[in-house]
Structures are given as structure tokens and as C-alpha cells.
């Protein structure tokens, strides 16, 4: 039991002094902000924002290709 306590204590001490974990956490925050911005721009479904414009454009392209074939 003492062996596991010592390993846990050493692991927590290393985690406390590790600076790479802070940088990784900052990247996670930036990625979450980017995902939020993209979701806000495209909307959560195809009926709002840029998603609606893309759906309309893809529909027109599909109709044009179908008519040409």
C-alpha cells in the first residue's frame, strides 16, 4: 500500500511542475473556441447561417448536373 502512495505522490509532484500540460490545456481551450466559432457560423443544422447557403448551392449544383446528364 505504501508503494502506491509513494508512486501517487511522485506523480502528483511531477504533474505540479510539468509545464507541458499547461500548454496542452491552452491548445484545448483554443480548439474549443474554434469549434464554437465554426458552429456559430455554420449553425447547428442546415437551415441557418452559412449552412443554409451551402445547402442551397449544393442543391443548385446537383440540379444543374442532373439536367446536363
PyMOL Python script that loads the backbone (N, CA, C, O; Angstrom):
from pymol import cmd

cmd.read_pdbstr("""\
ATOM      1  N   UNK A   1       0.828  -1.189   0.000  1.00  0.00           N
ATOM      2  CA  UNK A   1       0.000   0.000   0.000  1.00  0.00           C
ATOM      3  C   UNK A   1       0.870   1.249   0.000  1.00  0.00           C
ATOM      4  O   UNK A   1       0.560   2.236  -0.667  1.00  0.00           O
ATOM      5  N   UNK A   2       1.954   1.195   0.750  1.00  0.00           N
ATOM      6  CA  UNK A   2       2.868   2.336   0.832  1.00  0.00           C
ATOM      7  C   UNK A   2       3.506   2.610  -0.522  1.00  0.00           C
ATOM      8  O   UNK A   2       3.773   3.760  -0.871  1.00  0.00           O
ATOM      9  N   UNK A   3       3.749   1.537  -1.287  1.00  0.00           N
ATOM     10  CA  UNK A   3       4.362   1.686  -2.603  1.00  0.00           C
ATOM     11  C   UNK A   3       3.463   2.516  -3.524  1.00  0.00           C
ATOM     12  O   UNK A   3       3.955   3.379  -4.250  1.00  0.00           O
ATOM     13  N   UNK A   4       2.164   2.266  -3.500  1.00  0.00           N
ATOM     14  CA  UNK A   4       1.229   3.008  -4.342  1.00  0.00           C
ATOM     15  C   UNK A   4       1.097   4.462  -3.885  1.00  0.00           C
ATOM     16  O   UNK A   4       0.937   5.362  -4.709  1.00  0.00           O
ATOM     17  N   UNK A   5       1.163   4.684  -2.587  1.00  0.00           N
ATOM     18  CA  UNK A   5       1.109   6.045  -2.058  1.00  0.00           C
ATOM     19  C   UNK A   5       2.310   6.840  -2.534  1.00  0.00           C
ATOM     20  O   UNK A   5       2.173   7.994  -2.940  1.00  0.00           O
ATOM     21  N   UNK A   6       3.478   6.233  -2.487  1.00  0.00           N
ATOM     22  CA  UNK A   6       4.695   6.925  -2.919  1.00  0.00           C
ATOM     23  C   UNK A   6       4.638   7.208  -4.417  1.00  0.00           C
ATOM     24  O   UNK A   6       5.008   8.298  -4.854  1.00  0.00           O
ATOM     25  N   UNK A   7       4.176   6.234  -5.212  1.00  0.00           N
ATOM     26  CA  UNK A   7       4.054   6.455  -6.654  1.00  0.00           C
ATOM     27  C   UNK A   7       3.062   7.578  -6.958  1.00  0.00           C
ATOM     28  O   UNK A   7       3.322   8.412  -7.824  1.00  0.00           O
ATOM     29  N   UNK A   8       1.949   7.605  -6.266  1.00  0.00           N
ATOM     30  CA  UNK A   8       0.957   8.649  -6.477  1.00  0.00           C
ATOM     31  C   UNK A   8       1.512  10.011  -6.080  1.00  0.00           C
ATOM     32  O   UNK A   8       1.277  11.004  -6.768  1.00  0.00           O
ATOM     33  N   UNK A   9       2.251  10.061  -4.964  1.00  0.00           N
ATOM     34  CA  UNK A   9       2.829  11.322  -4.506  1.00  0.00           C
ATOM     35  C   UNK A   9       3.860  11.839  -5.511  1.00  0.00           C
ATOM     36  O   UNK A   9       3.893  13.035  -5.803  1.00  0.00           O
ATOM     37  N   UNK A  10       4.691  10.958  -6.033  1.00  0.00           N
ATOM     38  CA  UNK A  10       5.696  11.355  -7.028  1.00  0.00           C
ATOM     39  C   UNK A  10       5.014  11.819  -8.312  1.00  0.00           C
ATOM     40  O   UNK A  10       5.434  12.807  -8.914  1.00  0.00           O
ATOM     41  N   UNK A  11       3.968  11.114  -8.735  1.00  0.00           N
ATOM     42  CA  UNK A  11       3.253  11.501  -9.953  1.00  0.00           C
ATOM     43  C   UNK A  11       2.609  12.875  -9.803  1.00  0.00           C
ATOM     44  O   UNK A  11       2.644  13.678 -10.735  1.00  0.00           O
ATOM     45  N   UNK A  12       2.026  13.152  -8.650  1.00  0.00           N
ATOM     46  CA  UNK A  12       1.417  14.470  -8.424  1.00  0.00           C
ATOM     47  C   UNK A  12       2.471  15.565  -8.367  1.00  0.00           C
ATOM     48  O   UNK A  12       2.231  16.678  -8.836  1.00  0.00           O
ATOM     49  N   UNK A  13       3.627  15.269  -7.805  1.00  0.00           N
ATOM     50  CA  UNK A  13       4.712  16.256  -7.761  1.00  0.00           C
ATOM     51  C   UNK A  13       5.203  16.562  -9.173  1.00  0.00           C
ATOM     52  O   UNK A  13       5.467  17.719  -9.500  1.00  0.00           O
ATOM     53  N   UNK A  14       5.326  15.541 -10.006  1.00  0.00           N
ATOM     54  CA  UNK A  14       5.742  15.769 -11.394  1.00  0.00           C
ATOM     55  C   UNK A  14       4.682  16.541 -12.170  1.00  0.00           C
ATOM     56  O   UNK A  14       5.009  17.398 -12.991  1.00  0.00           O
ATOM     57  N   UNK A  15       3.434  16.242 -11.914  1.00  0.00           N
ATOM     58  CA  UNK A  15       2.341  16.939 -12.595  1.00  0.00           C
ATOM     59  C   UNK A  15       2.303  18.416 -12.204  1.00  0.00           C
ATOM     60  O   UNK A  15       2.005  19.276 -13.033  1.00  0.00           O
ATOM     61  N   UNK A  16       2.603  18.702 -10.948  1.00  0.00           N
ATOM     62  CA  UNK A  16       2.589  20.075 -10.462  1.00  0.00           C
ATOM     63  C   UNK A  16       3.681  20.912 -11.116  1.00  0.00           C
ATOM     64  O   UNK A  16       3.484  22.108 -11.333  1.00  0.00           O
ATOM     65  N   UNK A  17       4.832  20.311 -11.437  1.00  0.00           N
ATOM     66  CA  UNK A  17       5.954  21.062 -12.002  1.00  0.00           C
ATOM     67  C   UNK A  17       6.015  20.970 -13.513  1.00  0.00           C
ATOM     68  O   UNK A  17       6.866  21.611 -14.130  1.00  0.00           O
ATOM     69  N   UNK A  18       5.129  20.183 -14.134  1.00  0.00           N
ATOM     70  CA  UNK A  18       5.144  19.990 -15.573  1.00  0.00           C
ATOM     71  C   UNK A  18       4.531  21.196 -16.272  1.00  0.00           C
ATOM     72  O   UNK A  18       3.380  21.549 -16.015  1.00  0.00           O
ATOM     73  N   UNK A  19       5.291  21.822 -17.146  1.00  0.00           N
ATOM     74  CA  UNK A  19       4.794  22.993 -17.878  1.00  0.00           C
ATOM     75  C   UNK A  19       4.159  22.607 -19.210  1.00  0.00           C
ATOM     76  O   UNK A  19       3.408  23.401 -19.776  1.00  0.00           O
ATOM     77  N   UNK A  20       4.438  21.417 -19.726  1.00  0.00           N
ATOM     78  CA  UNK A  20       3.861  20.984 -20.992  1.00  0.00           C
ATOM     79  C   UNK A  20       2.359  20.778 -20.881  1.00  0.00           C
ATOM     80  O   UNK A  20       1.634  20.997 -21.851  1.00  0.00           O
ATOM     81  N   UNK A  21       1.893  20.369 -19.743  1.00  0.00           N
ATOM     82  CA  UNK A  21       0.467  20.174 -19.544  1.00  0.00           C
ATOM     83  C   UNK A  21      -0.310  21.475 -19.654  1.00  0.00           C
ATOM     84  O   UNK A  21      -1.446  21.485 -20.128  1.00  0.00           O
ATOM     85  N   UNK A  22       0.297  22.573 -19.219  1.00  0.00           N
ATOM     86  CA  UNK A  22      -0.349  23.884 -19.304  1.00  0.00           C
ATOM     87  C   UNK A  22      -0.521  24.284 -20.754  1.00  0.00           C
ATOM     88  O   UNK A  22      -1.574  24.787 -21.145  1.00  0.00           O
ATOM     89  N   UNK A  23       0.521  24.061 -21.560  1.00  0.00           N
ATOM     90  CA  UNK A  23       0.453  24.406 -22.973  1.00  0.00           C
ATOM     91  C   UNK A  23      -0.602  23.549 -23.671  1.00  0.00           C
ATOM     92  O   UNK A  23      -1.360  24.058 -24.497  1.00  0.00           O
ATOM     93  N   UNK A  24      -0.658  22.279 -23.356  1.00  0.00           N
ATOM     94  CA  UNK A  24      -1.662  21.400 -23.952  1.00  0.00           C
ATOM     95  C   UNK A  24      -3.067  21.860 -23.582  1.00  0.00           C
ATOM     96  O   UNK A  24      -3.964  21.844 -24.425  1.00  0.00           O
ATOM     97  N   UNK A  25      -3.267  22.267 -22.340  1.00  0.00           N
ATOM     98  CA  UNK A  25      -4.572  22.749 -21.900  1.00  0.00           C
ATOM     99  C   UNK A  25      -4.949  24.021 -22.650  1.00  0.00           C
ATOM    100  O   UNK A  25      -6.117  24.216 -22.988  1.00  0.00           O
ATOM    101  N   UNK A  26      -3.974  24.887 -22.914  1.00  0.00           N
ATOM    102  CA  UNK A  26      -4.253  26.103 -23.681  1.00  0.00           C
ATOM    103  C   UNK A  26      -4.680  25.756 -25.101  1.00  0.00           C
ATOM    104  O   UNK A  26      -5.575  26.399 -25.650  1.00  0.00           O
ATOM    105  N   UNK A  27      -4.053  24.748 -25.703  1.00  0.00           N
ATOM    106  CA  UNK A  27      -4.450  24.319 -27.042  1.00  0.00           C
ATOM    107  C   UNK A  27      -5.877  23.772 -27.040  1.00  0.00           C
ATOM    108  O   UNK A  27      -6.623  23.984 -27.996  1.00  0.00           O
ATOM    109  N   UNK A  28      -6.252  23.082 -25.994  1.00  0.00           N
ATOM    110  CA  UNK A  28      -7.616  22.561 -25.886  1.00  0.00           C
ATOM    111  C   UNK A  28      -8.614  23.714 -25.816  1.00  0.00           C
ATOM    112  O   UNK A  28      -9.677  23.655 -26.433  1.00  0.00           O
ATOM    113  N   UNK A  29      -8.277  24.749 -25.074  1.00  0.00           N
ATOM    114  CA  UNK A  29      -9.163  25.916 -24.973  1.00  0.00           C
ATOM    115  C   UNK A  29      -9.297  26.600 -26.326  1.00  0.00           C
ATOM    116  O   UNK A  29     -10.404  26.963 -26.726  1.00  0.00           O
ATOM    117  N   UNK A  30      -8.187  26.783 -27.035  1.00  0.00           N
ATOM    118  CA  UNK A  30      -8.225  27.420 -28.362  1.00  0.00           C
ATOM    119  C   UNK A  30      -9.049  26.570 -29.330  1.00  0.00           C
ATOM    120  O   UNK A  30      -9.853  27.104 -30.094  1.00  0.00           O
ATOM    121  N   UNK A  31      -8.852  25.263 -29.301  1.00  0.00           N
ATOM    122  CA  UNK A  31      -9.618  24.383 -30.190  1.00  0.00           C
ATOM    123  C   UNK A  31     -11.108  24.459 -29.889  1.00  0.00           C
ATOM    124  O   UNK A  31     -11.924  24.457 -30.811  1.00  0.00           O
ATOM    125  N   UNK A  32     -11.472  24.525 -28.621  1.00  0.00           N
ATOM    126  CA  UNK A  32     -12.884  24.637 -28.255  1.00  0.00           C
ATOM    127  C   UNK A  32     -13.471  25.956 -28.758  1.00  0.00           C
ATOM    128  O   UNK A  32     -14.617  25.996 -29.205  1.00  0.00           O
ATOM    129  N   UNK A  33     -12.701  27.014 -28.689  1.00  0.00           N
ATOM    130  CA  UNK A  33     -13.174  28.311 -29.206  1.00  0.00           C
ATOM    131  C   UNK A  33     -13.368  28.262 -30.717  1.00  0.00           C
ATOM    132  O   UNK A  33     -14.335  28.819 -31.237  1.00  0.00           O
ATOM    133  N   UNK A  34     -12.457  27.601 -31.423  1.00  0.00           N
ATOM    134  CA  UNK A  34     -12.578  27.489 -32.877  1.00  0.00           C
ATOM    135  C   UNK A  34     -13.807  26.663 -33.241  1.00  0.00           C
ATOM    136  O   UNK A  34     -14.546  27.017 -34.160  1.00  0.00           O
ATOM    137  N   UNK A  35     -14.027  25.575 -32.530  1.00  0.00           N
ATOM    138  CA  UNK A  35     -15.212  24.750 -32.790  1.00  0.00           C
ATOM    139  C   UNK A  35     -16.479  25.556 -32.529  1.00  0.00           C
ATOM    140  O   UNK A  35     -17.445  25.452 -33.284  1.00  0.00           O
ATOM    141  N   UNK A  36     -16.483  26.354 -31.473  1.00  0.00           N
ATOM    142  CA  UNK A  36     -17.642  27.189 -31.179  1.00  0.00           C
ATOM    143  C   UNK A  36     -17.891  28.224 -32.260  1.00  0.00           C
ATOM    144  O   UNK A  36     -19.037  28.474 -32.633  1.00  0.00           O
ATOM    145  N   UNK A  37     -16.821  28.829 -32.766  1.00  0.00           N
ATOM    146  CA  UNK A  37     -16.962  29.833 -33.824  1.00  0.00           C
ATOM    147  C   UNK A  37     -17.485  29.204 -35.109  1.00  0.00           C
ATOM    148  O   UNK A  37     -18.345  29.775 -35.779  1.00  0.00           O
ATOM    149  N   UNK A  38     -16.971  28.042 -35.449  1.00  0.00           N
ATOM    150  CA  UNK A  38     -17.446  27.357 -36.658  1.00  0.00           C
ATOM    151  C   UNK A  38     -18.903  26.948 -36.505  1.00  0.00           C
ATOM    152  O   UNK A  38     -19.685  27.084 -37.446  1.00  0.00           O
ATOM    153  N   UNK A  39     -19.277  26.452 -35.334  1.00  0.00           N
ATOM    154  CA  UNK A  39     -20.672  26.076 -35.099  1.00  0.00           C
ATOM    155  C   UNK A  39     -21.585  27.296 -35.179  1.00  0.00           C
ATOM    156  O   UNK A  39     -22.703  27.204 -35.685  1.00  0.00           O
ATOM    157  N   UNK A  40     -21.111  28.436 -34.682  1.00  0.00           N
ATOM    158  CA  UNK A  40     -21.926  29.654 -34.751  1.00  0.00           C
ATOM    159  C   UNK A  40     -22.063  30.138 -36.192  1.00  0.00           C
ATOM    160  O   UNK A  40     -23.125  30.625 -36.580  1.00  0.00           O
ATOM    161  N   UNK A  41     -21.005  30.011 -36.986  1.00  0.00           N
ATOM    162  CA  UNK A  41     -21.053  30.482 -38.368  1.00  0.00           C
ATOM    163  C   UNK A  41     -21.914  29.570 -39.237  1.00  0.00           C
ATOM    164  O   UNK A  41     -22.712  30.047 -40.044  1.00  0.00           O
ATOM    165  N   UNK A  42     -21.751  28.268 -39.070  1.00  0.00           N
ATOM    166  CA  UNK A  42     -22.485  27.331 -39.915  1.00  0.00           C
ATOM    167  C   UNK A  42     -23.834  26.963 -39.343  1.00  0.00           C
ATOM    168  O   UNK A  42     -24.673  26.411 -40.054  1.00  0.00           O
ATOM    169  N   UNK A  43     -24.061  27.250 -38.090  1.00  0.00           N
ATOM    170  CA  UNK A  43     -25.314  26.859 -37.467  1.00  0.00           C
ATOM    171  C   UNK A  43     -25.262  25.392 -37.080  1.00  0.00           C
ATOM    172  O   UNK A  43     -24.373  24.654 -37.504  1.00  0.00           O
ATOM    173  N   UNK A  44     -26.213  24.986 -36.282  1.00  0.00           N
ATOM    174  CA  UNK A  44     -26.227  23.595 -35.842  1.00  0.00           C
ATOM    175  C   UNK A  44     -27.021  22.696 -36.776  1.00  0.00           C
ATOM    176  O   UNK A  44     -27.004  21.474 -36.623  1.00  0.00           O
ATOM    177  N   UNK A  45     -27.711  23.282 -37.735  1.00  0.00           N
ATOM    178  CA  UNK A  45     -28.412  22.493 -38.742  1.00  0.00           C
ATOM    179  C   UNK A  45     -28.277  23.203 -40.083  1.00  0.00           C
ATOM    180  O   UNK A  45     -27.639  24.252 -40.164  1.00  0.00           O
ATOM    181  N   UNK A  46     -28.856  22.657 -41.111  1.00  0.00           N
ATOM    182  CA  UNK A  46     -28.691  23.202 -42.459  1.00  0.00           C
ATOM    183  C   UNK A  46     -29.708  24.289 -42.783  1.00  0.00           C
ATOM    184  O   UNK A  46     -29.842  24.662 -43.948  1.00  0.00           O
ATOM    185  N   UNK A  47     -30.430  24.810 -41.794  1.00  0.00           N
ATOM    186  CA  UNK A  47     -31.464  25.807 -42.080  1.00  0.00           C
ATOM    187  C   UNK A  47     -31.056  27.212 -41.661  1.00  0.00           C
ATOM    188  O   UNK A  47     -31.820  28.157 -41.858  1.00  0.00           O
ATOM    189  N   UNK A  48     -29.855  27.370 -41.081  1.00  0.00           N
ATOM    190  CA  UNK A  48     -29.442  28.690 -40.624  1.00  0.00           C
ATOM    191  C   UNK A  48     -28.026  28.998 -41.078  1.00  0.00           C
ATOM    192  O   UNK A  48     -27.239  28.094 -41.359  1.00  0.00           O
ATOM    193  N   UNK A  49     -27.714  30.280 -41.145  1.00  0.00           N
ATOM    194  CA  UNK A  49     -26.352  30.735 -41.399  1.00  0.00           C
ATOM    195  C   UNK A  49     -25.787  30.252 -42.719  1.00  0.00           C
ATOM    196  O   UNK A  49     -26.498  30.114 -43.715  1.00  0.00           O
ATOM    197  N   UNK A  50     -24.511  30.005 -42.699  1.00  0.00           N
ATOM    198  CA  UNK A  50     -23.810  29.564 -43.891  1.00  0.00           C
ATOM    199  C   UNK A  50     -24.281  28.174 -44.307  1.00  0.00           C
ATOM    200  O   UNK A  50     -24.227  27.827 -45.486  1.00  0.00           O
ATOM    201  N   UNK A  51     -24.738  27.389 -43.353  1.00  0.00           N
ATOM    202  CA  UNK A  51     -25.247  26.057 -43.673  1.00  0.00           C
ATOM    203  C   UNK A  51     -26.399  26.117 -44.663  1.00  0.00           C
ATOM    204  O   UNK A  51     -26.491  25.276 -45.558  1.00  0.00           O
ATOM    205  N   UNK A  52     -27.273  27.096 -44.515  1.00  0.00           N
ATOM    206  CA  UNK A  52     -28.396  27.251 -45.445  1.00  0.00           C
ATOM    207  C   UNK A  52     -27.893  27.640 -46.827  1.00  0.00           C
ATOM    208  O   UNK A  52     -28.382  27.125 -47.832  1.00  0.00           O
ATOM    209  N   UNK A  53     -26.919  28.544 -46.887  1.00  0.00           N
ATOM    210  CA  UNK A  53     -26.356  28.952 -48.171  1.00  0.00           C
ATOM    211  C   UNK A  53     -25.664  27.777 -48.859  1.00  0.00           C
ATOM    212  O   UNK A  53     -25.797  27.602 -50.070  1.00  0.00           O
ATOM    213  N   UNK A  54     -24.932  26.977 -48.098  1.00  0.00           N
ATOM    214  CA  UNK A  54     -24.265  25.816 -48.685  1.00  0.00           C
ATOM    215  C   UNK A  54     -25.276  24.786 -49.171  1.00  0.00           C
ATOM    216  O   UNK A  54     -25.100  24.198 -50.238  1.00  0.00           O
ATOM    217  N   UNK A  55     -26.320  24.567 -48.404  1.00  0.00           N
ATOM    218  CA  UNK A  55     -27.343  23.603 -48.814  1.00  0.00           C
ATOM    219  C   UNK A  55     -28.019  24.050 -50.104  1.00  0.00           C
ATOM    220  O   UNK A  55     -28.283  23.234 -50.987  1.00  0.00           O
ATOM    221  N   UNK A  56     -28.298  25.344 -50.210  1.00  0.00           N
ATOM    222  CA  UNK A  56     -28.921  25.877 -51.423  1.00  0.00           C
ATOM    223  C   UNK A  56     -27.979  25.734 -52.613  1.00  0.00           C
ATOM    224  O   UNK A  56     -28.400  25.318 -53.692  1.00  0.00           O
ATOM    225  N   UNK A  57     -26.711  26.076 -52.424  1.00  0.00           N
ATOM    226  CA  UNK A  57     -25.736  25.996 -53.512  1.00  0.00           C
ATOM    227  C   UNK A  57     -25.532  24.550 -53.956  1.00  0.00           C
ATOM    228  O   UNK A  57     -25.463  24.281 -55.155  1.00  0.00           O
ATOM    229  N   UNK A  58     -25.436  23.633 -53.028  1.00  0.00           N
ATOM    230  CA  UNK A  58     -25.255  22.226 -53.384  1.00  0.00           C
ATOM    231  C   UNK A  58     -26.482  21.705 -54.120  1.00  0.00           C
ATOM    232  O   UNK A  58     -26.363  20.911 -55.053  1.00  0.00           O
ATOM    233  N   UNK A  59     -27.649  22.149 -53.701  1.00  0.00           N
ATOM    234  CA  UNK A  59     -28.880  21.765 -54.399  1.00  0.00           C
ATOM    235  C   UNK A  59     -28.911  22.257 -55.832  1.00  0.00           C
ATOM    236  O   UNK A  59     -29.323  21.529 -56.735  1.00  0.00           O
ATOM    237  N   UNK A  60     -28.475  23.495 -56.045  1.00  0.00           N
ATOM    238  CA  UNK A  60     -28.441  24.054 -57.408  1.00  0.00           C
ATOM    239  C   UNK A  60     -27.420  23.329 -58.274  1.00  0.00           C
ATOM    240  O   UNK A  60     -27.683  23.056 -59.446  1.00  0.00           O
ATOM    241  N   UNK A  61     -26.263  23.016 -57.709  1.00  0.00           N
ATOM    242  CA  UNK A  61     -25.241  22.294 -58.463  1.00  0.00           C
ATOM    243  C   UNK A  61     -25.730  20.893 -58.821  1.00  0.00           C
ATOM    244  O   UNK A  61     -25.516  20.426 -59.939  1.00  0.00           O
ATOM    245  N   UNK A  62     -26.377  20.233 -57.889  1.00  0.00           N
ATOM    246  CA  UNK A  62     -26.913  18.902 -58.151  1.00  0.00           C
ATOM    247  C   UNK A  62     -27.963  18.945 -59.240  1.00  0.00           C
ATOM    248  O   UNK A  62     -27.987  18.078 -60.114  1.00  0.00           O
ATOM    249  N   UNK A  63     -28.829  19.941 -59.200  1.00  0.00           N
ATOM    250  CA  UNK A  63     -29.859  20.076 -60.231  1.00  0.00           C
ATOM    251  C   UNK A  63     -29.242  20.362 -61.597  1.00  0.00           C
ATOM    252  O   UNK A  63     -29.706  19.831 -62.606  1.00  0.00           O
ATOM    253  N   UNK A  64     -28.208  21.188 -61.641  1.00  0.00           N
ATOM    254  CA  UNK A  64     -27.542  21.503 -62.906  1.00  0.00           C
ATOM    255  C   UNK A  64     -26.842  20.282 -63.485  1.00  0.00           C
ATOM    256  O   UNK A  64     -26.895  20.052 -64.693  1.00  0.00           O
ATOM    257  N   UNK A  65     -26.194  19.509 -62.645  1.00  0.00           N
ATOM    258  CA  UNK A  65     -25.505  18.301 -63.121  1.00  0.00           C
ATOM    259  C   UNK A  65     -26.526  17.278 -63.590  1.00  0.00           C
ATOM    260  O   UNK A  65     -26.310  16.623 -64.610  1.00  0.00           O
ATOM    261  N   UNK A  66     -27.624  17.126 -62.878  1.00  0.00           N
ATOM    262  CA  UNK A  66     -28.667  16.195 -63.274  1.00  0.00           C
ATOM    263  C   UNK A  66     -29.298  16.605 -64.612  1.00  0.00           C
ATOM    264  O   UNK A  66     -29.571  15.754 -65.459  1.00  0.00           O
ATOM    265  N   UNK A  67     -29.527  17.913 -64.797  1.00  0.00           N
ATOM    266  CA  UNK A  67     -30.113  18.407 -66.027  1.00  0.00           C
ATOM    267  C   UNK A  67     -29.162  18.241 -67.192  1.00  0.00           C
ATOM    268  O   UNK A  67     -29.604  17.982 -68.311  1.00  0.00           O
ATOM    269  N   UNK A  68     -27.841  18.386 -66.955  1.00  0.00           N
ATOM    270  CA  UNK A  68     -26.865  18.262 -68.012  1.00  0.00           C
ATOM    271  C   UNK A  68     -26.672  16.808 -68.437  1.00  0.00           C
ATOM    272  O   UNK A  68     -26.305  16.535 -69.579  1.00  0.00           O
ATOM    273  N   UNK A  69     -26.913  15.904 -67.544  1.00  0.00           N
ATOM    274  CA  UNK A  69     -26.693  14.486 -67.870  1.00  0.00           C
ATOM    275  C   UNK A  69     -27.895  13.910 -68.523  1.00  0.00           C
ATOM    276  O   UNK A  69     -27.902  12.729 -68.871  1.00  0.00           O
TER     277      UNK A  69
END
""", "prot")
cmd.dss("prot")
cmd.show_as("cartoon", "prot")
cmd.util.cbc("prot")
cmd.orient("prot")
